[in-house]
């Protein structure tokens, strides 16, 4: 009698068992996770893979963009009129500041020349457009058009017409990744516009309002105060963010994004609370375009001893979520301020 | 599925039908389409509802065509999703590899059930996959997500019956579908 062959016939050969394979790949994933999280060795691999994948993603968006442009073409007359009126009133509201800007800038340049101070803010900025929001519910990130091809560098601040949006964290050849100020533990040095109290605005993650940490209980902060970036980090150019609100129970100061400064000034208390509640209960990751805070043209440093740009912006980004992608959403990626060391006398 | 009964060839395969083996190009095509669906720009409610199409399609092929799609392919596609979503390398890969293993483990049993009962089991698998991602992220220091985190796996499971009908359509034997 012939012995039964030990090897199974080729039909049944399927390589290692599923359990062996899942163990191998599972361990490989854990090693990758560890290496990526701790050492960031894999950025080059990511860049290379991104360069292949992103054109494909562009292709997907073509039908949607076409549809958008058709929809925009058929926008109703009433909507256009209303928008026109709003824009005109905004223009009038902002024109005094805009008209004062050029003389102020010239004067500043003269003063700076007088004390021989180097510019702390690199000139120039790039207009970018939000392409899509990441699917990752744990991170507050958006992806924008333009990348290394436009001279963007990681670490640049991203602002929109209302204020700081975030910071470029990865720059790919044709697109970049923006980490929003609402991302967990994303820190922006800020100060209270009214009282000058300095603090740090920390993002609290998806669906949660950013908060001010390391602020003494006695600090002069009131509900409805406006925050501006203090520029101590040398990254964020000036602008305006949200209204802090102090919740008495846990002595936390939460911040809401700034929508329209005019409204905010008229009814700061009510608005702050509403925004706060909205942020708490809100549909996370949905943000209307207007809910990101407001930016101010960048102001050069005031005093020679304080080279960082004062003024500044904190918490835009929309605590309730992310900026919406689409043709209307344009943001600016500005190179961060030159290193502080360089500017110090 | 009242609408499906009116369109004869677009119904789930009956148990006695023996499906033809899937064409490799069709498997690749559906995976590419799922990838594109995942990267479609969405926002708001759509984003909160959007299931992981790649996971769903991988699951289908792991069950129906384990010779083409298994743990290795799933893991590789997971790495691709990690690049696109800018998550840590290995996060999606780990989840998809585990999903593929789960599919391989359950596949013979899953196929015995009618579609809506399969969907329940798919919900469990997708939920376990989401839980694994949650675990990885919590170890990485992420805050606890809100309850909406549980929505995409459920939506994915609800999509399972229509997805099955669409994906098995080219594999239906021509003769039996003509007898409808």
Boltz contact constraints between the chains, C-beta under 6 A:
constraints:
  - contact:
      token1: [A, 18]
      token2: [B, 101]
      max_distance: 6.0
  - contact:
      token1: [A, 18]
      token2: [B, 104]
      max_distance: 6.0
  - contact:
      token1: [A, 21]
      token2: [B, 71]
      max_distance: 6.0
  - contact:
      token1: [A, 22]
      token2: [B, 71]
      max_distance: 6.0
  - contact:
      token1: [A, 22]
      token2: [B, 97]
      max_distance: 6.0
  - contact:
      token1: [A, 22]
      token2: [B, 101]
      max_distance: 6.0
  - contact:
      token1: [A, 25]
      token2: [B, 71]
      max_distance: 6.0
  - contact:
      token1: [A, 25]
      token2: [B, 75]
      max_distance: 6.0
  - contact:
      token1: [A, 25]
      token2: [B, 97]
      max_distance: 6.0
  - contact:
      token1: [A, 26]
      token2: [B, 97]
      max_distance: 6.0
  - contact:
      token1: [A, 29]
      token2: [B, 90]
      max_distance: 6.0
  - contact:
      token1: [A, 29]
      token2: [B, 93]
      max_distance: 6.0
  - contact:
      token1: [A, 29]
      token2: [B, 94]
      max_distance: 6.0
  - contact:
      token1: [A, 32]
      token2: [B, 89]
      max_distance: 6.0
  - contact:
      token1: [A, 32]
      token2: [B, 90]
      max_distance: 6.0
  - contact:
      token1: [A, 33]
      token2: [B, 88]
      max_distance: 6.0
  - contact:
      token1: [A, 33]
      token2: [B, 90]
      max_distance: 6.0
  - contact:
      token1: [A, 36]
      token2: [B, 88]
      max_distance: 6.0
  - contact:
      token1: [A, 36]
      token2: [B, 89]
      max_distance: 6.0
  - contact:
      token1: [A, 37]
      token2: [B, 88]
      max_distance: 6.0
  - contact:
      token1: [A, 42]
      token2: [B, 89]
      max_distance: 6.0
  - contact:
      token1: [A, 46]
      token2: [B, 83]
      max_distance: 6.0
  - contact:
      token1: [A, 49]
      token2: [B, 83]
      max_distance: 6.0
  - contact:
      token1: [A, 50]
      token2: [B, 83]
      max_distance: 6.0
  - contact:
      token1: [A, 53]
      token2: [B, 84]
      max_distance: 6.0
  - contact:
      token1: [A, 57]
      token2: [B, 39]
      max_distance: 6.0
  - contact:
      token1: [A, 60]
      token2: [B, 36]
      max_distance: 6.0
  - contact:
      token1: [A, 60]
      token2: [B, 40]
      max_distance: 6.0
  - contact:
      token1: [A, 132]
      token2: [B, 41]
      max_distance: 6.0
  - contact:
      token1: [A, 134]
      token2: [B, 85]
      max_distance: 6.0
  - contact:
      token1: [A, 134]
      token2: [B, 86]
      max_distance: 6.0
  - contact:
      token1: [A, 135]
      token2: [B, 85]
      max_distance: 6.0
  - contact:
      token1: [A, 136]
      token2: [B, 85]
      max_distance: 6.0
  - contact:
      token1: [A, 136]
      token2: [B, 87]
      max_distance: 6.0
  - contact:
      token1: [A, 137]
      token2: [B, 145]
      max_distance: 6.0
  - contact:
      token1: [A, 137]
      token2: [B, 149]
      max_distance: 6.0
  - contact:
      token1: [A, 138]
      token2: [B, 137]
      max_distance: 6.0
  - contact:
      token1: [A, 138]
      token2: [B, 142]
      max_distance: 6.0
  - contact:
      token1: [A, 141]
      token2: [B, 86]
      max_distance: 6.0
  - contact:
      token1: [A, 177]
      token2: [B, 86]
      max_distance: 6.0
  - contact:
      token1: [A, 184]
      token2: [B, 143]
      max_distance: 6.0
  - contact:
      token1: [A, 205]
      token2: [B, 143]
      max_distance: 6.0
  - contact:
      token1: [A, 207]
      token2: [B, 146]
      max_distance: 6.0
  - contact:
      token1: [A, 285]
      token2: [B, 47]
      max_distance: 6.0
  - contact:
      token1: [A, 286]
      token2: [B, 44]
      max_distance: 6.0
  - contact:
      token1: [A, 324]
      token2: [B, 43]
      max_distance: 6.0
  - contact:
      token1: [A, 325]
      token2: [B, 41]
      max_distance: 6.0
